[in-house]
Amino acid sequence: TELKLSFFLLPILVNHVTCALCDMVCTSVSSLKAHIRFRHCNERPFHCHLCDGSFKNTYDLHKHVETHNDSDAYSCDVEGCGFTSRTLRTLRQHYKRV
């Protein structure tokens, strides 16, 4: 039983790197670099072309750009509600509350 257990634990014990800033354990150097970039650096290289907003990644930039949409592209399909939103994220938050 001990031999079987050590077989499963070995990859975890051997293949890990630890963040010096918060002790988070990552499975690779590339994941550690990504962790440090997103959690510990203030660099925001992705800029909105419609305002002064800047973001750490393209996903957050894309979510932000949706907020500049002039029309309400998303609407609640609950009968009689009438809620509309410029972003899918806000509509999903609305559904959690309804």
N, C-alpha and C positions, 0 to 999 in steps of 0.2 A: 504494500500500500504506500509506503514512504517513497519507493522508487517511482511509482506512478505519479504521485503528487509532485515530486521534483521535476518530472518530465514536463508537466503543465506549467510550473512556475518558472522554469529556466528562461524562456523567452522574455518574461516580464522582468526578471532580475538582470539579464544581460543587456537587452536592447532598450535602454532608457537614458534620457538626458534631463537634467533638472535646471529649471530657471533659477538663476542666482538672485533674482529680484523678489520672487514670491514662493519659491520652492515647488512650483507646479512641475509634475513629471510628464514629459512628452516621450513619444515612442521613436522619434527621429530628430535629427538636427534641423531638418527643414520645418517640421512642426513647431519646434522650439523657436525658430526664427519668426515664423508666422505669429506665434503667441506673443512674442516680445513686441513685434511691430504693431499688433492690434491692441494689446493690453497696456503696454508701458511707454509707447512713443506717442507724442502729440502731433506728429506729422500728418497732414491731411492733403495729399497730393491731387485729389480729384475735386475739381471746382465746377460749380453750377454756372452755366452760361447765361442764366436768367437773373441771378442775384449774387450776393457775396458769399453764399454758403460754400463750405468745403468739407470733404469727407475722407475717411480713411480707406474706403473701398468703393468699387463701382456699384455694388448692390445698394448701399446706403444712398449714393448719389441718385441712382435711378428712382428709388422710393421718394426721395425729396423732389425730383423733377416732376413727378406726378402731382405734387401739391400746387404747381403753377398752372395746371389745367384750368381753363376758364369755365368749362362746363362740368356739371356733375355727371360723371360717366357711370356711377354705380348707384343703384337704388334698392331699397329694401323691398322684398317681395311679400312681406307680411301684409295681409289685407288691411287697408285703412291706416297704415303707418305713415307713408309719405316721406320717410327719411331718405336723403340723397347724400352722396359723398363724392369727393374728387379722387379718393384713393380706395383701392380694394382693402387695404389694411384697416382703414377707418370703418368701412362697412362690416368687416369681420368683427371688429371690436363692438360695433353696434349690435350685431347678432348675439354676442355673448351676454349683452345686457337685456335683450328683449325676452 
